[in-house]
Amino acid sequence: MSDAFDVKVEKRANCAVLRTEGYVNNLGGEKISEKVDQLIDTGITVFIINFEKSNIVNSIGISILIEVIEKLVDIGGKIYFTNLTKTISKTFSIMGLTQFAEICETEDDAIKEVSK
Amino acid sequence: MAKESSVNEVDLVIPMLPDIEVAATKTAAAVAEYMKFDSDKIDELNQALIEACINSFEHSKSLDKKLYIKFIINDNELTVVIKDKGSGFDTGSINENPDIKDKLKSDYKRGWGLMLMKNLMDSVEIDSNEYGTTLTMTKIK
């Protein structure tokens, strides 16, 4: 029904940027989680997830993002969410993700935060 | 898929198929746009509808595997009634205010649907019995 989900990864010196495309449902959440797991295995602990091309989510997909947050809390990592629609930002806030993740307006804003 | 059932109602019946909730949001958006809701409120309505649909798909145990959605247009508000013909559930068993701190420690990370619907809509009511569940939610323009 919905477009196929895709996530592209860009490794940077001090973090990894994941750019999602499509519906962040259970499958979308799992694809993000798989990529983060692979990157953690290479030593990366700071992640920026850019949702510019994902304007639809559900709580199953977000629950998988909570698993990702849990892993990062355990290893002292950090996660930034960027380019959220107003409603997705509100949804993340209602669920409390903002207590453990930072929301930045743009990917560049998050990269600046990481570099501080 | 959608049909006009009376002057101020639109009925939609969707099969319980993966991601079909996205199709339901297209009808919701069209009705809300007709009513001149602003885009943020339409997005919130759609998010709540997605949660209502996936809750039903997952938990209703519906025999006919269908979800019956009615959009009721009023002057200043849109009411969405979502019915399934499942086996119902104890509405008192729902945790309406899950806490992410608890979820981080728990193996069960889910259970956010009702909380999201209540925060994104202006009212949400659930009626459930052994013949099915009806969720009624309203968004004010």
HADDOCK unambig.tbl for C-alpha pairs under 7 A between the chains (distance, minus, plus):
assign (segid A and resid 1 and name CA) (segid B and resid 19 and name CA) 5.76 0.50 0.50
assign (segid A and resid 1 and name CA) (segid B and resid 20 and name CA) 6.09 0.50 0.50
assign (segid A and resid 2 and name CA) (segid B and resid 19 and name CA) 6.42 0.50 0.50
assign (segid A and resid 2 and name CA) (segid B and resid 22 and name CA) 6.89 0.50 0.50
assign (segid A and resid 58 and name CA) (segid B and resid 50 and name CA) 6.73 0.50 0.50
assign (segid A and resid 58 and name CA) (segid B and resid 51 and name CA) 6.60 0.50 0.50
assign (segid A and resid 59 and name CA) (segid B and resid 51 and name CA) 7.00 0.50 0.50
assign (segid A and resid 59 and name CA) (segid B and resid 112 and name CA) 6.39 0.50 0.50
assign (segid A and resid 59 and name CA) (segid B and resid 113 and name CA) 6.65 0.50 0.50
assign (segid A and resid 60 and name CA) (segid B and resid 110 and name CA) 6.63 0.50 0.50
assign (segid A and resid 63 and name CA) (segid B and resid 109 and name CA) 5.47 0.50 0.50
assign (segid A and resid 63 and name CA) (segid B and resid 110 and name CA) 5.76 0.50 0.50
assign (segid A and resid 66 and name CA) (segid B and resid 104 and name CA) 6.98 0.50 0.50
assign (segid A and resid 70 and name CA) (segid B and resid 104 and name CA) 5.76 0.50 0.50
assign (segid A and resid 87 and name CA) (segid B and resid 40 and name CA) 6.83 0.50 0.50
assign (segid A and resid 87 and name CA) (segid B and resid 43 and name CA) 6.16 0.50 0.50
assign (segid A and resid 87 and name CA) (segid B and resid 44 and name CA) 5.90 0.50 0.50
assign (segid A and resid 91 and name CA) (segid B and resid 116 and name CA) 6.95 0.50 0.50
assign (segid A and resid 94 and name CA) (segid B and resid 116 and name CA) 6.92 0.50 0.50
assign (segid A and resid 95 and name CA) (segid B and resid 100 and name CA) 6.64 0.50 0.50
assign (segid A and resid 96 and name CA) (segid B and resid 100 and name CA) 5.75 0.50 0.50
